[in-house]
Amino acid sequence: MRIGSTWVASLRLLLYLGWTAMLLPVQIAAVSIPGRFKERFPRFYHRSLWRPIGLDVRVSGVPNLDRPTLFVVNHTSYLDITVLGGLIEGCFVAKREVAGWPLFGLLAKLQRTAFVERRRGATAVERDHISRRLADGDNLILFPEGTSNDGNRVLPFKSALFAALDAAQGLPIQPVSISYTRLDGMPLGRALRPFVAWYGDMDLAPHLFRFLGLGRMTVDVTFHPTMRAADFPSRKDLARRCQQVVAGGVAGALTGRAA
């Protein structure tokens, strides 16, 4: 299906790259400055990109202000980074391969992303790495599905990614739902959702360029009430409950019942 404008995509891409190039030296310097500026500046950067690349973000609820907080979110697209990065002062948890991606890998490093291995047997390493970041007071944004989805559903959450909470039973955990719901004000159905959802073996560059050529995309984000690991008998129960809450928020947004 051919949809969108090549001219619009080119203009938006130039705006994105130009703005990023202008602000990159500031973020490079910010990483070495003590304090929270290194987290606040990426939030400004991501939020400033919403309008130029065609995102209209609608928010229900508020991010938890206690530090540290673990935000657990469903994952549909690389656009999730720009949307959530503009709402939360925190660091993402991403697979180690992302560190080697052109441009996006550099931006991830500058936002102090916690890179983890997703291979079998690396659970202990992941746990220790995430535990250290939380102990340092960093808010972390985790995609517990372990991969991106097609935007129509939420995949089961991997309980192994909650292993770091074994020693932090009182840590606030906030489920967050993100849904891409409208294109130019019209409901985004299953036929058009692959234009924003990035999953499977889709190539990043052509997918991004095609998205940038679309109209204005409405994104609904819901911050659900916080919970704590101590309230659940096991990691599996915690992961299952978080998935149910997030999936409910996504279903509500896609059917027009979001708060």
C-alpha atoms as a printed R data frame, in Angstrom:
    type eleno elety resid chain resno       x       y      z
1   ATOM     1    CA   MET     A     1   0.000   0.000  0.000
2   ATOM     2    CA   ARG     A     2   1.389   3.400 -1.024
3   ATOM     3    CA   ILE     A     3   0.534   6.122  1.449
4   ATOM     4    CA   GLY     A     4   2.100   9.360  2.592
5   ATOM     5    CA   SER     A     5   4.210  12.084  0.991
6   ATOM     6    CA   THR     A     6   7.864  11.748  0.026
7   ATOM     7    CA   TRP     A     7   8.226  15.537  0.240
8   ATOM     8    CA   VAL     A     8   6.833  15.640  3.783
9   ATOM     9    CA   ALA     A     9   9.034  12.703  4.803
10  ATOM    10    CA   SER     A    10  12.138  14.435  3.442
11  ATOM    11    CA   LEU     A    11  11.327  17.701  5.209
12  ATOM    12    CA   ARG     A    12  10.659  15.985  8.527
13  ATOM    13    CA   LEU     A    13  13.829  13.936  8.244
14  ATOM    14    CA   LEU     A    14  15.875  17.082  7.642
15  ATOM    15    CA   LEU     A    15  14.242  18.779 10.643
16  ATOM    16    CA   TYR     A    16  14.924  15.722 12.805
17  ATOM    17    CA   LEU     A    17  18.567  15.398 11.782
18  ATOM    18    CA   GLY     A    18  19.227  19.134 11.924
19  ATOM    19    CA   TRP     A    19  17.695  19.587 15.378
20  ATOM    20    CA   THR     A    20  19.499  16.513 16.663
21  ATOM    21    CA   ALA     A    21  22.829  17.765 15.328
22  ATOM    22    CA   MET     A    22  22.297  21.140 17.020
23  ATOM    23    CA   LEU     A    23  21.521  19.642 20.424
24  ATOM    24    CA   LEU     A    24  24.000  16.757 20.336
25  ATOM    25    CA   PRO     A    25  26.929  18.759 21.788
26  ATOM    26    CA   VAL     A    26  24.744  19.861 24.707
27  ATOM    27    CA   GLN     A    27  23.828  16.280 25.583
28  ATOM    28    CA   ILE     A    28  27.437  15.131 25.215
29  ATOM    29    CA   ALA     A    29  28.454  17.782 27.747
30  ATOM    30    CA   ALA     A    30  25.468  17.054 29.998
31  ATOM    31    CA   VAL     A    31  26.500  13.428 30.563
32  ATOM    32    CA   SER     A    32  29.570  14.563 32.499
33  ATOM    33    CA   ILE     A    33  27.758  17.185 34.600
34  ATOM    34    CA   PRO     A    34  26.685  16.087 38.115
35  ATOM    35    CA   GLY     A    35  22.988  16.309 38.898
36  ATOM    36    CA   ARG     A    36  19.778  15.600 36.994
37  ATOM    37    CA   PHE     A    37  20.373  17.834 33.968
38  ATOM    38    CA   LYS     A    38  21.623  14.786 32.091
39  ATOM    39    CA   GLU     A    39  18.083  13.344 32.439
40  ATOM    40    CA   ARG     A    40  16.097  16.560 32.038
41  ATOM    41    CA   PHE     A    41  17.747  17.556 28.797
42  ATOM    42    CA   PRO     A    42  16.860  14.311 26.939
43  ATOM    43    CA   ARG     A    43  13.256  14.850 28.065
44  ATOM    44    CA   PHE     A    44  13.314  18.303 26.470
45  ATOM    45    CA   TYR     A    45  14.965  16.890 23.332
46  ATOM    46    CA   HIS     A    46  12.429  14.116 22.823
47  ATOM    47    CA   ARG     A    47   9.436  16.338 23.559
48  ATOM    48    CA   SER     A    48  10.685  18.983 21.129
49  ATOM    49    CA   LEU     A    49  10.606  16.377 18.344
50  ATOM    50    CA   TRP     A    50   6.941  15.462 18.694
51  ATOM    51    CA   ARG     A    51   5.531  18.214 16.491
52  ATOM    52    CA   PRO     A    52   8.265  18.202 13.788
53  ATOM    53    CA   ILE     A    53   7.863  14.461 13.123
54  ATOM    54    CA   GLY     A    54   4.058  14.480 13.363
55  ATOM    55    CA   LEU     A    55   3.244  13.140 16.838
56  ATOM    56    CA   ASP     A    56   0.304  14.344 18.937
57  ATOM    57    CA   VAL     A    57   0.694  12.827 22.410
58  ATOM    58    CA   ARG     A    58  -2.277  12.524 24.773
59  ATOM    59    CA   VAL     A    59  -1.556  11.540 28.370
60  ATOM    60    CA   SER     A    60  -3.745  10.031 31.094
61  ATOM    61    CA   GLY     A    61  -2.398   9.798 34.635
62  ATOM    62    CA   VAL     A    62   0.992  11.074 35.764
63  ATOM    63    CA   PRO     A    63   4.468   9.528 36.008
64  ATOM    64    CA   ASN     A    64   5.417   8.484 39.526
65  ATOM    65    CA   LEU     A    65   7.732  11.061 41.106
66  ATOM    66    CA   ASP     A    66   9.441   8.760 43.623
67  ATOM    67    CA   ARG     A    67  13.012   7.858 42.715
68  ATOM    68    CA   PRO     A    68  13.887   5.339 41.641
69  ATOM    69    CA   THR     A    69  10.832   3.996 39.797
70  ATOM    70    CA   LEU     A    70  10.683   1.140 37.316
71  ATOM    71    CA   PHE     A    71   8.312   1.977 34.464
72  ATOM    72    CA   VAL     A    72   7.101  -1.123 32.585
73  ATOM    73    CA   VAL     A    73   5.692  -0.441 29.133
74  ATOM    74    CA   ASN     A    74   4.454  -2.309 26.069
75  ATOM    75    CA   HIS     A    75   6.665  -1.880 23.012
76  ATOM    76    CA   THR     A    76   5.333  -1.185 19.512
77  ATOM    77    CA   SER     A    77   7.863   0.994 17.724
78  ATOM    78    CA   TYR     A    78  11.137   2.905 17.902
79  ATOM    79    CA   LEU     A    79   8.793   5.901 18.269
80  ATOM    80    CA   ASP     A    80   8.079   4.685 21.807
81  ATOM    81    CA   ILE     A    81  11.505   6.084 22.744
82  ATOM    82    CA   THR     A    82  10.645   9.585 21.553
83  ATOM    83    CA   VAL     A    83   7.203   9.540 23.180
84  ATOM    84    CA   LEU     A    84   8.249   8.099 26.543
85  ATOM    85    CA   GLY     A    85  11.542   9.981 26.573
86  ATOM    86    CA   GLY     A    86   9.546  13.197 26.388
87  ATOM    87    CA   LEU     A    87   7.400  12.232 29.373
88  ATOM    88    CA   ILE     A    88   9.750  10.477 31.801
89  ATOM    89    CA   GLU     A    89  13.047  11.600 33.260
90  ATOM    90    CA   GLY     A    90  14.711   8.232 33.131
91  ATOM    91    CA   CYS     A    91  16.875   5.757 31.249
92  ATOM    92    CA   PHE     A    92  15.749   2.981 28.959
93  ATOM    93    CA   VAL     A    93  16.655  -0.681 29.257
94  ATOM    94    CA   ALA     A    94  17.538  -1.984 25.783
95  ATOM    95    CA   LYS     A    95  19.140  -4.986 24.156
96  ATOM    96    CA   ARG     A    96  22.863  -4.601 23.655
97  ATOM    97    CA   GLU     A    97  22.583  -4.628 19.845
98  ATOM    98    CA   VAL     A    98  20.992  -1.170 19.969
99  ATOM    99    CA   ALA     A    99  24.335   0.304 21.080
100 ATOM   100    CA   GLY     A   100  25.749  -0.446 17.627
101 ATOM   101    CA   TRP     A   101  22.950   1.119 15.592
102 ATOM   102    CA   PRO     A   102  23.911   4.193 13.521
103 ATOM   103    CA   LEU     A   103  22.859   7.440 15.261
104 ATOM   104    CA   PHE     A   104  20.237   5.741 17.447
105 ATOM   105    CA   GLY     A   105  22.975   3.828 19.252
106 ATOM   106    CA   LEU     A   106  24.818   7.062 20.015
107 ATOM   107    CA   LEU     A   107  21.631   8.748 21.231
108 ATOM   108    CA   ALA     A   108  20.878   5.739 23.434
109 ATOM   109    CA   LYS     A   109  24.332   5.913 25.010
110 ATOM   110    CA   LEU     A   110  23.984   9.640 25.659
111 ATOM   111    CA   GLN     A   111  20.685   8.985 27.419
112 ATOM   112    CA   ARG     A   112  22.569   6.520 29.626
113 ATOM   113    CA   THR     A   113  20.589   3.526 28.393
114 ATOM   114    CA   ALA     A   114  21.114   0.324 30.382
115 ATOM   115    CA   PHE     A   115  22.182  -2.202 27.743
116 ATOM   116    CA   VAL     A   116  21.497  -5.841 28.587
117 ATOM   117    CA   GLU     A   117  21.996  -9.205 26.937
118 ATOM   118    CA   ARG     A   118  18.837 -11.013 25.915
119 ATOM   119    CA   ARG     A   119  20.527 -14.362 25.330
120 ATOM   120    CA   ARG     A   120  19.703 -17.403 27.422
121 ATOM   121    CA   GLY     A   121  21.817 -17.611 30.569
122 ATOM   122    CA   ALA     A   122  22.378 -13.864 30.904
123 ATOM   123    CA   THR     A   123  19.627 -13.337 33.495
124 ATOM   124    CA   ALA     A   124  22.033 -12.886 36.412
125 ATOM   125    CA   VAL     A   125  24.065 -10.293 34.519
126 ATOM   126    CA   GLU     A   126  20.892  -8.393 33.573
127 ATOM   127    CA   ARG     A   127  19.668  -8.529 37.160
128 ATOM   128    CA   ASP     A   128  22.893  -7.155 38.603
129 ATOM   129    CA   HIS     A   129  23.166  -4.402 36.006
130 ATOM   130    CA   ILE     A   130  19.590  -3.197 36.483
131 ATOM   131    CA   SER     A   131  19.924  -3.493 40.273
132 ATOM   132    CA   ARG     A   132  22.981  -1.222 40.257
133 ATOM   133    CA   ARG     A   133  21.216   1.394 38.185
134 ATOM   134    CA   LEU     A   134  18.209   1.383 40.494
135 ATOM   135    CA   ALA     A   135  20.471   1.554 43.544
136 ATOM   136    CA   ASP     A   136  22.051   4.662 42.011
137 ATOM   137    CA   GLY     A   137  18.621   6.295 41.955
138 ATOM   138    CA   ASP     A   138  17.992   6.046 38.212
139 ATOM   139    CA   ASN     A   139  14.443   5.732 36.932
140 ATOM   140    CA   LEU     A   140  14.380   2.894 34.396
141 ATOM   141    CA   ILE     A   141  11.987   2.298 31.504
142 ATOM   142    CA   LEU     A   142  11.629  -1.406 30.744
143 ATOM   143    CA   PHE     A   143   9.908  -3.170 27.835
144 ATOM   144    CA   PRO     A   144   9.150  -6.548 29.460
145 ATOM   145    CA   GLU     A   145   7.820  -8.147 26.262
146 ATOM   146    CA   GLY     A   146  11.462  -8.456 25.199
147 ATOM   147    CA   THR     A   147  10.602  -7.377 21.640
148 ATOM   148    CA   SER     A   148   8.257  -5.038 19.802
149 ATOM   149    CA   ASN     A   149   4.702  -6.070 18.902
150 ATOM   150    CA   ASP     A   150   2.292  -5.324 16.047
151 ATOM   151    CA   GLY     A   151   0.459  -2.608 17.979
152 ATOM   152    CA   ASN     A   152  -2.785  -4.588 18.176
153 ATOM   153    CA   ARG     A   153  -1.966  -6.564 21.322
154 ATOM   154    CA   VAL     A   154   0.474  -6.835 24.200
155 ATOM   155    CA   LEU     A   155   2.738  -9.874 24.343
156 ATOM   156    CA   PRO     A   156   3.335 -11.757 27.622
157 ATOM   157    CA   PHE     A   157   5.812 -10.029 29.927
158 ATOM   158    CA   LYS     A   158   9.014 -11.976 30.611
159 ATOM   159    CA   SER     A   159   9.269 -12.482 34.356
160 ATOM   160    CA   ALA     A   160  13.065 -12.902 34.119
161 ATOM   161    CA   LEU     A   161  13.362  -9.190 33.346
162 ATOM   162    CA   PHE     A   162  11.881  -8.474 36.787
163 ATOM   163    CA   ALA     A   163  14.695 -10.386 38.523
164 ATOM   164    CA   ALA     A   164  16.343  -7.170 39.726
165 ATOM   165    CA   LEU     A   165  13.328  -6.592 41.973
166 ATOM   166    CA   ASP     A   166  14.123  -9.616 44.131
167 ATOM   167    CA   ALA     A   167  16.300  -7.347 46.286
168 ATOM   168    CA   ALA     A   168  14.063  -4.282 45.920
169 ATOM   169    CA   GLN     A   169  10.639  -5.442 47.020
170 ATOM   170    CA   GLY     A   170   9.550  -1.929 47.974
171 ATOM   171    CA   LEU     A   171  10.525  -0.308 44.676
172 ATOM   172    CA   PRO     A   172   7.643   1.550 42.949
173 ATOM   173    CA   ILE     A   173   6.664  -0.128 39.692
174 ATOM   174    CA   GLN     A   174   4.433   1.828 37.332
175 ATOM   175    CA   PRO     A   175   2.747   0.093 34.390
176 ATOM   176    CA   VAL     A   176   2.413   2.345 31.334
177 ATOM   177    CA   SER     A   177   0.357   1.747 28.188
178 ATOM   178    CA   ILE     A   178   1.300   3.330 24.852
179 ATOM   179    CA   SER     A   179  -1.000   3.092 21.823
180 ATOM   180    CA   TYR     A   180  -0.977   4.644 18.350
181 ATOM   181    CA   THR     A   181  -4.630   5.368 17.798
182 ATOM   182    CA   ARG     A   182  -5.347   7.991 15.116
183 ATOM   183    CA   LEU     A   183  -3.968   9.311 11.848
184 ATOM   184    CA   ASP     A   184  -5.080  12.846 11.015
185 ATOM   185    CA   GLY     A   185  -7.888  12.441 13.538
186 ATOM   186    CA   MET     A   186  -9.260   9.224 12.051
187 ATOM   187    CA   PRO     A   187  -9.057   5.896 13.931
188 ATOM   188    CA   LEU     A   188  -5.956   3.922 12.961
189 ATOM   189    CA   GLY     A   189  -7.219   0.444 12.041
190 ATOM   190    CA   ARG     A   190  -5.318  -2.810 11.644
191 ATOM   191    CA   ALA     A   191  -4.614  -2.118  7.966
192 ATOM   192    CA   LEU     A   192  -2.652   1.067  8.748
193 ATOM   193    CA   ARG     A   193  -1.038   0.115 12.052
194 ATOM   194    CA   PRO     A   194   2.005  -1.536 10.358
195 ATOM   195    CA   PHE     A   195   2.909   1.953  9.126
196 ATOM   196    CA   VAL     A   196   3.751   2.871 12.727
197 ATOM   197    CA   ALA     A   197   4.401  -0.498 14.414
198 ATOM   198    CA   TRP     A   198   7.927  -1.789 13.809
199 ATOM   199    CA   TYR     A   199   8.349  -5.502 14.429
200 ATOM   200    CA   GLY     A   200   9.507  -8.772 12.955
201 ATOM   201    CA   ASP     A   201  12.034  -8.392 10.120
202 ATOM   202    CA   MET     A   202  11.029  -4.864  9.073
203 ATOM   203    CA   ASP     A   203  13.974  -2.700  7.973
204 ATOM   204    CA   LEU     A   204  14.347   0.408 10.121
205 ATOM   205    CA   ALA     A   205  15.355   3.076  7.585
206 ATOM   206    CA   PRO     A   206  12.574   2.580  4.997
207 ATOM   207    CA   HIS     A   207   9.998   2.108  7.750
208 ATOM   208    CA   LEU     A   208  11.027   5.375  9.414
209 ATOM   209    CA   PHE     A   209  10.980   7.287  6.119
210 ATOM   210    CA   ARG     A   210   7.538   5.940  5.286
211 ATOM   211    CA   PHE     A   211   6.219   6.939  8.704
212 ATOM   212    CA   LEU     A   212   7.621  10.458  8.380
213 ATOM   213    CA   GLY     A   213   5.591  10.898  5.200
214 ATOM   214    CA   LEU     A   214   2.276  10.315  6.963
215 ATOM   215    CA   GLY     A   215   0.005  12.937  8.499
216 ATOM   216    CA   ARG     A   216  -0.272  13.579 12.246
217 ATOM   217    CA   MET     A   217  -0.230  10.487 14.461
218 ATOM   218    CA   THR     A   218  -2.107  10.498 17.772
219 ATOM   219    CA   VAL     A   219  -0.422   8.566 20.559
220 ATOM   220    CA   ASP     A   220  -2.274   7.722 23.783
221 ATOM   221    CA   VAL     A   221  -0.149   7.114 26.873
222 ATOM   222    CA   THR     A   222  -1.670   5.972 30.165
223 ATOM   223    CA   PHE     A   223   0.244   5.982 33.452
224 ATOM   224    CA   HIS     A   224  -1.435   3.404 35.686
225 ATOM   225    CA   PRO     A   225  -1.313   3.286 39.509
226 ATOM   226    CA   THR     A   226   1.980   2.084 40.943
227 ATOM   227    CA   MET     A   227   2.501  -1.312 42.550
228 ATOM   228    CA   ARG     A   228   5.334  -3.027 44.402
229 ATOM   229    CA   ALA     A   229   6.945  -6.431 44.066
230 ATOM   230    CA   ALA     A   230   6.294  -7.118 47.760
231 ATOM   231    CA   ASP     A   231   2.560  -7.204 47.007
232 ATOM   232    CA   PHE     A   232   2.926 -10.325 44.845
233 ATOM   233    CA   PRO     A   233   3.947 -13.872 45.793
234 ATOM   234    CA   SER     A   234   6.338 -14.253 42.849
235 ATOM   235    CA   ARG     A   235   7.945 -12.505 39.916
236 ATOM   236    CA   LYS     A   236   5.639 -14.367 37.551
237 ATOM   237    CA   ASP     A   237   2.581 -13.042 39.342
238 ATOM   238    CA   LEU     A   238   3.989  -9.509 39.230
239 ATOM   239    CA   ALA     A   239   4.804  -9.779 35.507
240 ATOM   240    CA   ARG     A   240   1.380 -11.241 34.766
241 ATOM   241    CA   ARG     A   241  -0.416  -8.463 36.646
242 ATOM   242    CA   CYS     A   242   1.629  -5.725 34.974
243 ATOM   243    CA   GLN     A   243   0.865  -7.247 31.585
244 ATOM   244    CA   GLN     A   244  -2.855  -7.362 32.350
245 ATOM   245    CA   VAL     A   245  -2.914  -3.709 33.395
246 ATOM   246    CA   VAL     A   246  -0.902  -2.541 30.381
247 ATOM   247    CA   ALA     A   247  -2.922  -4.680 27.957
248 ATOM   248    CA   GLY     A   248  -6.144  -3.280 29.402
249 ATOM   249    CA   GLY     A   249  -4.892   0.248 28.802
250 ATOM   250    CA   VAL     A   250  -3.924  -0.560 25.208
251 ATOM   251    CA   ALA     A   251  -7.272  -2.228 24.508
252 ATOM   252    CA   GLY     A   252  -9.112   0.750 25.942
253 ATOM   253    CA   ALA     A   253  -7.145   3.214 23.808
254 ATOM   254    CA   LEU     A   254  -7.568   1.219 20.597
255 ATOM   255    CA   THR     A   255 -11.336   0.949 21.119
256 ATOM   256    CA   GLY     A   256 -11.753   4.594 22.129
257 ATOM   257    CA   ARG     A   257 -12.321   3.891 25.806
258 ATOM   258    CA   ALA     A   258  -9.092   5.425 27.124
259 ATOM   259    CA   ALA     A   259  -9.446   7.763 30.086
